[in-house]
């Protein structure tokens, strides 16, 4: 997966997770709150992977003299 794809999927999972948490809190559904938090954390991890890929590519480009 490309870094952009990782970051976009991560942001989407974070957003959906936050919505699930909000709905779960409003409806008193603890399971939905926990599911939302797990999805939010998954999204954060995906986004971090995408950012790390960008950083590695940048470092490789610098070492190889590419812009």
C-alpha positions as CSV (number, residue, x, y, z in Angstrom):
1,X,0.0,0.0,0.0
2,X,1.2,3.5,-0.7
3,X,1.8,6.0,2.0
4,X,-1.1,8.1,0.8
5,X,-3.4,5.1,0.9
6,X,-2.3,4.3,4.4
7,X,-2.9,7.8,5.6
8,X,-6.3,8.1,4.0
9,X,-7.5,4.8,5.3
10,X,-6.2,5.7,8.7
11,X,-8.0,9.0,8.7
12,X,-11.2,7.3,7.6
13,X,-10.9,4.7,10.4
14,X,-10.3,7.4,12.9
15,X,-13.4,9.3,11.8
16,X,-15.6,6.2,11.8
17,X,-14.3,5.2,15.2
18,X,-15.0,8.6,16.6
19,X,-18.6,8.5,15.3
20,X,-19.1,5.0,16.7
21,X,-17.9,6.2,20.1
22,X,-20.2,9.2,20.0
23,X,-23.2,7.1,19.1
24,X,-22.3,4.5,21.7
25,X,-22.1,7.1,24.4
26,X,-25.4,8.7,23.4
27,X,-27.2,5.4,23.3
28,X,-25.5,3.9,26.3
29,X,-24.0,1.1,24.1
30,X,-20.7,0.3,25.8
31,X,-19.8,-2.3,23.1
32,X,-20.1,0.3,20.4
33,X,-17.9,2.7,22.4
34,X,-15.2,0.1,22.7
35,X,-15.5,-0.9,19.0
36,X,-15.2,2.7,18.0
37,X,-12.1,3.2,20.2
38,X,-10.5,0.1,18.7
39,X,-11.2,1.4,15.2
40,X,-9.9,4.8,16.0
41,X,-6.6,3.3,17.3
42,X,-6.4,1.2,14.2
43,X,-6.7,4.3,12.1
44,X,-4.0,6.1,14.1
45,X,-1.7,3.1,13.5
46,X,-2.4,3.1,9.7
47,X,-1.8,6.9,9.5
48,X,1.5,6.5,11.4
49,X,2.6,3.7,9.0
50,X,1.9,6.1,6.1
51,X,3.8,8.9,7.7
52,X,6.7,6.5,8.4
53,X,6.8,5.4,4.7
54,X,6.9,9.1,3.7
55,X,9.8,9.7,6.1
56,X,11.7,6.6,4.9
57,X,11.3,7.7,1.2
58,X,12.4,11.2,2.1
59,X,15.5,9.9,3.9
60,X,16.3,7.5,1.0
61,X,15.9,10.3,-1.5
62,X,18.3,12.5,0.5
63,X,20.9,9.8,0.8
64,X,20.7,9.1,-3.0
65,X,20.8,12.8,-3.9
66,X,17.2,12.9,-5.3
67,X,14.8,15.7,-4.6
